[in-house]
Amino acid sequence: MNQLQLPPLNGPLHGGALGGMPSGATEAQPSAARIFSMIGRHRLAVALVTLGLGAPAITGIALLKPYYTATTMLMIGTRGSSFRDLQATVSAPDIDTIAVNTQVDVLRSPAIARTVVDRLDLLHDPEFTSLLDTVPLKQRVMDEIYTLLGSPPKAMPPLTPEQRAQALALILAGKVTILNDGRSYMIKITAKTGNPVTSARIANAYADSYLDFRRHLKVAATWQANALLDEQIVPLRERLRKAEQAVEQFRERNGLITARLDHQPGTAEAEAPTVADEQLQRMNQELVTAQADLEMKRARYSEVQNAIRTGTVGSLPDVVSAPLIQQLQGQEAQLSSRVSSLSQTALGANPDLQAAEAGAAQVRREIGAVTGRIAASVTKDLSGAEARVAALSRAVANLQRQVSSENQADVTLQQLESEANAARVVYQDYLGRFAQTSTQAQLQEPEAELISRAAVPLGVSGPPRTQYGAIAVVFSVLAGIGSALLIDRARGGIRSTSQLDSVPGLFTLGMVPTFSGALAQHYRSVPTSSIYVETVEAIRSILSFGHSRFRAKVVLVTSARPGEGKTTFAVSLAANAGRAMQRALVIDCDTRNPSAAAIVSRTDRTDRTANSRLPAHIGKDGLLREVLPGVDILTVRPASGRNNAMVSPLELNRILAQFSGHYDMIVVDTPPVLAFPDAPVLAQQTDGVVMVVKWGLTDQGEVNEAMRILHAYDARVLGGVLTQVVPRDLDVAERRQMATYRQYYLATS
């Protein structure tokens, strides 16, 4: 017996060097080819799920009722208030994204829907009343459930007209779509019903109701402002009256009642001069005039006094210019001339001369008297001027005191007048606003413009049955593919050679498909060939003629778990050696469940002579010869006599020493590795271990654990074999490999 050592796991001949994946490698992500292969494996499930979902969906789509859509377009923020004085009361909103979205929400509100229901009298529309009277599917299901449970639901009381209108408004809201694209002020109102005329009426009614709603808001705001103004006018009027009354009472108390009556037109009343001001002004003017006159008279008086002291009174202007003085001076001149003339011709006793001299003296005395009177009059004029200036000065002083008192009172008066003016301005402003809101409330327009009214659609708008059908088909196909993925994932297990190669330390020797009928039929029939036989032959060829790493005469066959077909493969491997005109022996070491003989149905052609040559401890059943062409089966019984005891390595060593020279291949069948330690213990007596893995059943983790146990016993693992493979469920490449076997088998059969 050749004792071959297991090469390192990362050695050049392990795994990847012969087509497997490197040690520790994991399975790659599923490729498109593998996905299509998986779909092909589960094509029946894909077809059933696709038809099960697609057929009802397409039927339902075909039965959908047609509908008609009509669209109305509004533009927000195009019309503001036309009255500037009312901006404080009813101002146009700032139009931005938030404002437009707010108007969209207003259009979607139940209040607008309810208004449309009333406006169009939809409570009597057959389409809507039928929807209103239809019991929802959920409610019907619940009623049926309650009925089956023996407690039928109580009949609901009929809806009142108000409740029906509210319910209909909710139904209507579901049939109307209101959208804004977020890039403009345009709002589209689209109604979708089964009647084209009804769709157009609903879309237009929505727009009209919205415009009426906005107009009503502005009118209501205007009337509210009007009411507020009306409430404020009365106290403002009373305030103005009290302010003006306070002004007049203050005037009366301070003697200012006549001060403002004769002010110049165009002059503010607070700026008009009072009577005392005007009197003081006039008295000041008179005082100035009197003082000037007094100074002039004082100058004349001084001049007269100087003339009297110097004796030149006659030269005074007043004297010279006096008519009487001029007349008397003329008379004096005449008399002086006569005296001069008479003195030349007559003596001093001449009566004419004396009379002339007496007359001249009399004239001079009269001139002196007149000059004295003139000087006395200047003195009197000076005294009068001084008295007048003194009187005017006293009057001015009195007026100044009066004006000062009036000025102090005028400050308070101006404050009172300012308050009265402020009250008057506010009162007049409120009166103006009240007049405007009263006359213009009905002229308000909403900040929106109806761009286009909905027209009756010319044709059916939907539903888009083609698109829905395509979506249903795509969804059904995807659901079918998903079901295939779920089925494939639920089935689990190793399903390809690449998965088996990914187990550290394990190389895939091959895979064998499932077969029908008894195993013996595949090896006793003529011709003795089938896909199953050929795949086993490919594995036997590797063990017999392959790389030295895989060559083995004594092969131990085991599995990770029960039911993976290890015994069938062990017998088949021996049977293929028999087909090659070799002798093969199957040693059944599974003492807990010996089944190698049962696999091929035990025959009566037992070579008793051979049995007599066997050691007595091998077992009472002895050796079964020619169970298949060239194949003998030996069922080993433990030397201890316990059926569930493990065959000892020494016992197996004696058996191999006994029969090794008589057979070209010996196959040892052992229990599963994860169940019992027989396989790793007995592997030391063989050339290597073949791990049998059932396709689609054994998990990779179980195989990993089995390999770990074998490595712990330093067992030489030749490779793994996938058994009971379903060819149609393989990947594309592996299915093609099976198809190649099938083609050659059909060609030679």
Sequence and secondary structure as in RCSB ss.txt:
>XXXX:A:sequence
MNQLQLPPLNGPLHGGALGGMPSGATEAQPSAARIFSMIGRHRLAVALVTLGLGAPAITGIALLKPYYTATTMLM
IGTRGSSFRDLQATVSAPDIDTIAVNTQVDVLRSPAIARTVVDRLDLLHDPEFTSLLDTVPLKQRVMDEIYTLLG
SPPKAMPPLTPEQRAQALALILAGKVTILNDGRSYMIKITAKTGNPVTSARIANAYADSYLDFRRHLKVAATWQA
NALLDEQIVPLRERLRKAEQAVEQFRERNGLITARLDHQPGTAEAEAPTVADEQLQRMNQELVTAQADLEMKRAR
YSEVQNAIRTGTVGSLPDVVSAPLIQQLQGQEAQLSSRVSSLSQTALGANPDLQAAEAGAAQVRREIGAVTGRIA
ASVTKDLSGAEARVAALSRAVANLQRQVSSENQADVTLQQLESEANAARVVYQDYLGRFAQTSTQAQLQEPEAEL
ISRAAVPLGVSGPPRTQYGAIAVVFSVLAGIGSALLIDRARGGIRSTSQLDSVPGLFTLGMVPTFSGALAQHYRS
VPTSSIYVETVEAIRSILSFGHSRFRAKVVLVTSARPGEGKTTFAVSLAANAGRAMQRALVIDCDTRNPSAAAIV
SRTDRTDRTANSRLPAHIGKDGLLREVLPGVDILTVRPASGRNNAMVSPLELNRILAQFSGHYDMIVVDTPPVLA
FPDAPVLAQQTDGVVMVVKWGLTDQGEVNEAMRILHAYDARVLGGVLTQVVPRDLDVAERRQMATYRQYYLATS
>XXXX:A:secstr
        TTSTTSGGGGTS  TT       HHHHHHHHHHTHHHHHHHHHHHHHHHHHHHHT   BEEEEEEEE
ET    S GGGTTTS     SHHHHHHHHHHHHSHHHHHHHHHHHTGGG HHHHHHHHS  HHHHHHHHHHHHTT
          HHHHHHHHHHHHHHTEEEE  SSSSEEEEEEEES HHHHHHHHHHHHHHHHHHHHHHHHHHHHHH
HHHHHHHHHHHHHHHHHHHHHHHHHHHHTT TTTTTT  TTS GGGS  HHHHHHHHHHHHHHHHHHHHHHHHHH
HHHHHHHHHHT GGGSHHHHT HHHHHHHHHHHHHHHHHHHHHHHS TT HHHHHHHHHHHHHHHHHHHHHHHHH
HHHHHHHHHHHHHHHHHHHHHHHHHHHHHHHHHHHHHHHHHHHHHHHHHHHHHHHHHHHHHHHHHGGG   SEEE
EE     SS  B  HHHHHHHHHHHHHHHHHHHHHHHHHHH S  SHHHHHTSTT  EEEEEE   S HHHHHHS
SS   HHHHHHHHHHHHHHHS TTT  SEEEEEESSSSSSHHHHHHHHHHHHHHTT  EEEEE  TTS  HHHHT
   S   HHHHHHS GGG TT EEEEEETTEEEEE   TT  TTS   HHHHHHHHHHHGGG SEEEEE   TTT
 SHHHHHGGGSSEEEEEEETTTS HHHHHHHHHHHHHTT  EEEEEEEEE GGGS HHHHHHHHHHHHHHHHH 
